Amino acid sequence: MQSLIRALEAISDNPEQPIGRIHLLNKAEQQKLLIDWNNTAQPVPEISISKIFEAQVSKTPDATALVFGQHSLSYAELNQQVNRLAHYLIEQGVRRETPVAILMQRAPARIVANLAVIKAGGICVPLNDTDPDGRIETILREANTPILLSDPLLQTRCERYDKIKVIVVNTDILLTHEIHHNPNIACDAEQLAYLIHTSGSTGKPKGVSIRHRTLLYLAFDRRFRLNAQDRSLLHSSPAFDVSIYELWMPLLVGASVIIVPGEFDSRALKSTIASHGVTTLWFTAGLFKLMMEGNVDYLRSVRQLMSGGEAVAPAVVEQLLNHYPKIHFVNGYGPAETSFSTLHFIHAPYVTQSSVPIGTPFDNAQVYVLDSSLQPVPVGVDGELYIAGHGMARGYFNKPALTAGRFVANPFSAKGERFYRTGDLVRWRKDGTLDYVSRIDQQVKIRGFRIELGEIEDVLQRHPTVAQAIVVAREDQPGQKQLVGYVVPHHSVKEINSPSLRQYVAEHLPNYMVPAAIVPIDILPLSPNGKIIRHALPKVELNSDGQRVARSPQELTLEKLFCELLGLSRVNIDENFFDLGGDSLLAMRLVNRIQAELDVEIAIRTLFEAPTIAELA
């Protein structure tokens, strides 16, 4: 009310002034929002992460650094392998901030490759081996990488990249290269360590330039820091920025990294967590919900569970803390451009609330909730979140115009620093914590992955039969957010083949960006001012054509499970689970249900290879 009174008084005193220049807050309120709640400064080492790691090796050479199934590497053994590969990379021409791509399976050699690129002074460009070749080629071209590291299993796939030097990381390099002392490479906290590629609204992925300082910022946060006794799980996609946290946070403090071997499914995750006594881990919000289904005895050793990537379900947090009241649950927020920026800790007892806050800023991070004129808004009022501090990226790699549009001058900094415009609407609570509200643009998150819908639309519009395309994220069933593409053909809707279009998108984009359905329409619904009316787009029923029905008890059970998970009334036994709207999380849930109801052990790979009821039965 006081803010409204101040606004009315200001208008009365000077009716000619622009509304955006009216200050709704008094000096005490501005002090609280801009200074007091951002009082986060803490000392952080001004050196590279490689030097911190080498110091840890000297301190605890015999401590376990990596665990992979029944195999392990001590800090000294890991450092020797890293140094051998680092010297080899230097011999191959890697210099300060040379981008080096890494396309390898989840195994110790991939960890060695990451560390070796950093020690050689280069920039890691991690690639996801499940992405289509078209996507990988685009990233390699955007990053201008002269070298691609791979492993023997993916070597043949890399032969197509004939303009890039491919180095296969094998035992000959890791165990026999004669030079294994720490490289004497000058490196500092401002140097780039990673390029993490996120979806881009321009139609191409953009590389977020992450500095060494960002990793130090994460590792030394007082609330977030791990300890040497921790056993931290590594399972995330290497191209997901959380994977940097999973790798470096343990290694910079002397903890152990527990690598999930083999298939990525809930069974492998649970087995690894239980058998190796994992103490700290990260799940995306969707995976967290899935992993809390059924027996949760596997979490017995966990002291801290962190989740995020999208809104966390409060009921699932309550379920976790009812089972394990000593676990510290952490809701973590932050785009790749600023790394993790805010944290909110929840302890037992906890009762489900309307939402889980995204919390308060990290050490050495500052957060601002501003209006369109970059003025702070009062507590309880929605505003756009801007983030500054040590976690902020340098910008987008080789994209100065795009960088200038999102990394803007910070009017509250006396040093002329920048802050990042997130595009997220948030609001302050009275206690100084932040609530997430929504996006101000068309960016969405699916299974924790950030997606610019314009990138999918760009791919669709490149197809010769498509004149216009719009993609939306629909949640017609609670908890099941799915992408749906609407396409206007050049001539007739009869020329649109939806399965072929989905396959075309799958050849250029990761599977989480492939629409569950593509709907041909005659014309896009437009408002009088020419904007697309998204809520007027037709609802999509992902129903089967129902031609072949279940013939055996096993097929009937599978049909029931397909229908329950996909929200369908009936399924043709020859229809593909993924064409009906299934995704990787629903696939894991289906595998769990099959094991429970049919008492049959199947790997998630089996579902990808045999995605129909007829084939599974």
N, C-alpha and C positions, 0 to 999 in steps of 0.2 A: 504493500500500500504506500509506503514511504517513497518508493521509486516512482510510482505513478504521480504522487503529489509533486515530487521534484520535477518530473517531466512537464506537468501542467504549469508549474510556476515558471519554468524556463521558457515555455512557449508564450506565456503571458508577458514576460519581460522582454522577449525579442522574437516576435512572430515571424520575422524574415529568415531566421537562421535555419539551416537544413536540419531535419530530424536526426540524421546520423551524428550530428555534433553535440547532441544533448547528452550529458552525463547522468545516468540513472543512479549512480552510486556516489555516496559521500566519500571523503578521504579515508575514513576508517574502514569502510567496506572494500575500497580499492586496495588498501594495504593488506587486508586479509586475503583477498582473492589472488592478487598479483604477487605478493611478497611472502606473506606468512605461510600460505599453503604450498608455496614453491621453495621453501627454505630447505633445500636438499643437498647443498654443497658438501662433498666429502673428498678427502685426498684419494687419488688413484695413480698408480705408477705411470710415468710418462715414458714407457718403453714398449717394445713390440711384444705380441703374444708369444712369439718364438723364444724370446729371452726369458719370459716368465716360465714357459714350459721347460726350457733347459735348466733353469734354477731348480724346478721341482724334481727333475731327473737327478740332479746332484744331491738333493736333499733325501729322496726316497728311491734309490735306484732299484731296489729289490721288490718294491711294492707292486701289486698287480695293476697294470694299466688297462689292458683289454681282456675280455673274456668272450669267447665265441664257441658255444657248445662245450666240448671237453677240453678245448685248447685255450691257452692264455699267454700273454706277453707281459713281462715286467716293464717298468718305465725305462730301464737301461736297454733291454732288448728292443723295445719299440723305437727308442731314440736312435739306436744303431741302424735299424732298417730305414728309418726316415732320413737319416743323414746320407746313407748310400744313394737313395733315390734323389735326394736334393742335389748332391754333387753331380749326379748323372744329368739332371735337368739343367744345371748350370753349364755343363759341358755342351748341352744341346742348344744353348743360347738364351735360356731364361734369365731375364734381368729384372730390375725394379719395375713392378706393376705390369709384367708380361701376363696377359690372360692365358690360363691353361685350363682347358676343359677336362672334365673327369666323367667318364661313362663306364661305371663299374658296378658290379653287384654288391649287395650289403655283406661285407666281410672285412676282416682286418686289413687286407691290402688297400681297400678304399680309404680307410682311416689313415694309413701310411701315406697314401697319395695326397690327401688333403694337407697333412702336416708338412710333407716334403715341398709342395708348391709354395707354401707360406715361408718355409725356411730358405728357399731359393730366392725369395724376394718377389715371387709372382702373385697373381690373383687367381684364386680358385673359382672356376666356373662349373658348378656341379650340374649334372644332367640326370634326368630321371629315365632309367632304362625301359620304363613302360610307356614312355611318350612315343608318338609316331615319328618316323624319320623326317617328315616334313617340318615338324616342330623343332626337332633337334638341329636340323640344317639352318633354320631361321635364327636360332640362338647362336650357333657358331658364327654365322655371318654378322649378326648384330654385335657380338663381342669381339669379332676380329681375332679369333684365337689361332695362333700358329701351331699349337701342339694340343693333341688329344690323348689323354691317358686312358687306357682300357685294360681289361683283363682277358685271359685266354678264352673264357666263355663267351665274351661279347666281341672278340677280335674280328670275326667275319663280318659282323654288322658294320664295323667301322671302315671296311674296305671301300665303301661308297664315297667316303670323304677324302677324295684323292688330292685335294688342294691343301690338306692339313697333315702335318707329320704325326702319325699315330705311333705311340709308344705303348707296348704291352708290358704292364707291370707284372713281372713274374719272379720266381725265386732266384733266377740268375742275377737280377739287379738287386733284389732286397738282401740276399745273403752272401753274394760273392764279390760285389763291387768293392774294390780294395780301399777306397777312401770312406771312412765312416766317422770322422770327427765332426764336431759342430761347424757348419759353414760360417765363415767370417763375412757375413753380408750385412751391410748397413741397412737398418730398418727402424722406423719410428712409428709412434702411435697414430700419426695422421695418414700413414700409407694404407692403400686399399688391400683388403684381405680376401673379400668375396664379391662376386657378382651373383645376386639372386634374382632370377627373372620372374616377374609377375605379369599377369594379364594386362594388356594395354588397350586403351580405348581407341587408339589409332589403327588397330588391326594387327599390330605386332607386339610381341612381349617386350618389356623394358627391363634393363638390367639395373637393379638397385645397387649402388656402389657402397659397400660396407667397409668401414675402416677398422684397423686394429683396435682403436680406442673403444669402439662399440663392444667388442668382446671383453675388454677389460672392465668396461662399465657394467656388463652383466655379471662377470665373475666376482666383482668386489662389492656389489650391493649388500648392505648389512642384513637385510631381511631375506634376500634371495640366495645368498652364498651357500654352497655346499660345504661339506667337511671331508677330511681325508678318509673317514670311515664309510662314506656313502658308496653305494653301488647303484649307478644311474643307468637307466634303460635307454638304448639307442634303437629306434625303430622307424622314425619318420622318413619320408621321402627326402633324398639328398638335396632336391631342388626346393624344398620347403625351408623357410628361414629358421624354423624351430630346430632343424637338424644341427644347426651351428651351436645352439644352446646344448643340445644333447651330447655333442662331441667335446666342446671346449670347456664347458663349465666344470666337469669332473677333472679333466686333465690339468687344469691350471691350479688345482688345489690338492692334487695327490689322490683323488678318488678313483674308483674303477668304473670303466665303461662296459656295460653288459650288452653285447650285440645280439639281436634276435636272429637266429639262423633260419635258413630255409624259407618256407612259405610264410607270407605275411597274412596270418589269420588269427582269430581270437584264441584258438587252441595253442598255437605257437607262442603267442604273447603270454598267456596264462602260465604255460609250462615254464617259460624262461624266467618270468617274474618269481614263481614259486621255487624253482630248483636252484636259482642263484641268489636268492634272498635280496632281491632288488629293494632299495630303500626310498628311491625318489624317481618319479617318472612324469611324463607329459602325455595326455590324451587330448585330441580335439574333442569338442563338445559332443559331436555325434558318436565318436568311438567310445567316449566315456559312458554314454548312455547304453551302448551295446555291451560294453564290458561289465556293466553292473547287472546284466541279466543273468539269472541262474546263480550257481554257486560262486561266492566271492572269497572262498578260503585262500585263494592264491595271493590275496593282498595282505596276508598276515605280517609280512616283514616290512611293509611300506610305512614310512614315517611322513612322507610328503607327496601329495598327488596334485599336480597342476593341470588345469584345463583351460580351454579358450578357443580362439579361432572363430567362434560365433557364440551366440547367446547360450549360456549354460543353464540347463533345466534345474531350478531350485529343488524339485522333488528328488532328483537323482543325488544331489549333494546331501540332502537329509538322509536318504537311504544309505549312502556311504558312511556318514558319521554315526548313524544308528548301529551299523555293524562294527565300525572301528572308531570309537570316540577319540582315540589318541592320534589319529591321522590329522595332519594339518592340510586342509584343502586350500588351494590357491587358485583364484580366478585371475588369469593373466591376459592383459590387453596390450596390443601394439601392432601397427602395420610394419611390414618389412622395412619401410623407409625410416623408422625410428626404433626398430627392434622392440622388445618389451618396454613399455612406457609406464604402465600402472599395474599395481598388484592389489588384490583384496584377499586377505586371509580369513578363513571361516573355521571356527573350532566348535566342537560339541559342547553343550547341547545346541542343536540348530533346528528351528522349525521353518518349514517352507514359507517363503515370502513370494511377492509378486515377481521379483527379479533378483538376480545376483549382481551387486555393484561391480564396476571394473576397478574401483579402488582409488588409491593415492599414488603419486608419482614415485618412481625409483629415485635412489640417490643420484644426484647430478642430472636429473631431468626436471623440466618445467612444463606445466600444462596450463593452457589458457582456454576459457570458454568465452567465445566472442560473437558479436553480431556481425552483420554484413559490412559495417564500418570499422571493424576491428576494435570495437569498444567492449570491455567486459560486461557480461550480463549478470543480473542478480542471482542469488541462490534460488534454485527451483525453476529457473527459466531456461528453456532450450537454447543452445547456441552451438556453433561449430567448434570442434576441438582442434586446437593448434598445439604442436609439441616441439620443444626445443631441448638442447642439452647434448650430453656426450653420446647418447644413443643414436643421434640423427645421422643419416647417411650423407655422403658428400653430394649425392644427387643421382641422376640417371646417366648411366655410362654413355658418353658420346651423344647425349641429347640435351644440349644447353637450353633450347627453347622450352622443352617439356620440364626440365629442372626449374627454370625460372617461373613457371606457372604454378608449381606446387611448393617449392622451397622459397619462401618470400621473406622480405625484411621484417624483423621483429621490432615493433615500435617500443617494446618494453625493455629492450636490451641497451645498456649504455655502451656496449662494445661493438655495435653495428652487426650483431649476429643475425642469423636467419632462424625461422622456425618452419615446421612442416604443416601444411594445410591438409587435414586428414579427410575431410568430406563426411565425417561422422558427427551426427547431432548427439550431444550429451547434456547433462544438467548436473549442477552441484547439489549435493545434499547439505543439510545444516551442519553435519559433522565433518565436512571437508572431503568426503568421498564422492566419486563420480558415478553416475548412472548412464549407461548407454541407452539411446532412444531409437535412432534409425540412421539411414543414409540420406544425404541430400541429393544424390545422383543415382544412376542406374547400376552402380557396382553392387554385386551380391556376393554372398559366400555360400558355397556348396561343400559340405563335408570338411569345412575348415579352409578350403582353398578360395582365394580371392579371385573373382571373375569379373572382368569388364565385358558386359554383354556386347559392346560394340565390336570386340574382337571376333566373336562368333558370327555376328551379323556380317562382318566384312568377308569372312570365309564363305558364308552362304551366298553372298552377292557375287562372288567370283564364279559360281557355277553357271554354265551357259544358259540354263533354263530359268534362272531366277532374276527378276527385275528389281524387286525390293524385298527386304527381310527385316523382321523385328524379332527379338528374342526376349522372353520374360521369364522370371522365376515364379512359378505358381506353387501354392501350398494349399491345394484343394482338399488334401487330407492333413490333419494336424500332425506336425513332426516330419512330414515327407515333402520337402521342398524339391521341386524338379524344374529343369529348364524345358521350355517349350518354344519352338521356333515357328513363326508364321511367315509364309513366303507368298509373294505375288509373282505369278509367272509372266514371262514376256508376252505370251499369247493366250493359251488356255490352261486352266487348272489340270486338265487331263494330261498335260505334258510333265507334271510334277510327279516324280517317283520318290515318295518319302523315305523308304528304306535305302535307296541309292544315295539320297542326299545325306542321310545320317552317316553312311559309310564314307562319303566324301569328306564330311567334317572330321570323322575319326582319323582320316589319313593326314590331317593337318593340325589337329589339336589334341591335348590330353583327354583321356576318357571322361574325366569329371566335367569337361566343357562340351560334351556331345549332348544335344537335346534329347530328352526321353521321347519326344514326339515332334514331328515337323508337319504343320498343317497348311495346305494350300488354300489361299483365300483370293477372292477377285480383287479386293481393294482394301487398303489399310483404313481403319476408322480415324477420321481427322476432326479436330475441333475447328471452329471458324477462323482461328488464327494459324491453322496449319499444323498444330501439334498432334502427335498420335495419342488417341484416347486408349490407353492400355487396358483399362478395366472393361472396355467394350469388346475386346478380343474374345472370341468364343472359348468357353471352357472345353477342355479336352478330356474325353473319356478314353483311357488307355485300355480298352476292352479287346479281348481276343475275338477272332472271327468264329470260334466255337465249332470248327468243322470236325475235328477228331477228338472224341471224348475218352476219358480214362477207361481202361479195360481190365485192370487188375487192382488188387488191394494196395500195392505199392504206388501205382499211378494215381489212385484216388487220394491217398495220403499226400503225395507230392502236389496234386492239384489243389488240395485244401491249403497247403502251406504257401504255394504260389499266390493263391487268392487272398489269403490273410495278409501277407507281407506287401503285396502290390495293391491292395484295395480293390480287387476285381471280384465280380460275381461268378465268373467262369473263365477257364483257360483251355485253349487248344493244346493238346499234348505235344504238338510239333512247333509251338511258338517259343521263341528265344526269350529267356528270362530278362535279358538286358534290353531287348527291343520293347518289352512291356513296361519299362521304367525302372528296372533293377540297376543298382550301382554296387560299388565294392562293399559298402557297409551293409546294405541289404543282403548281399551275397554271403557275408560272414554270418549274418543273422539266420539266413536260410540253412547254411551248413550246420549251425548249432541246433536248429529245430529238427533237421533230418536225423542228426545223431541222437537226439533225445527221443523222437517218436518212432524211428525205425530201427534204432540201436545199430546203426551202420556208421563206421568211421570213413569219412571222405575228406579229401583235401580240397581247399578252395579252388585249386587249379582244375580239379575235376569239373567243377561247375562252369568254369570258363571254357573248357574243352567240350563239355556236353551240357549246353545251357537249356535243353528242353526236357520236359517231363519224360517223353519217350526215351530219350538217350540216357537220362539219369536212372530210370527204372531198369 
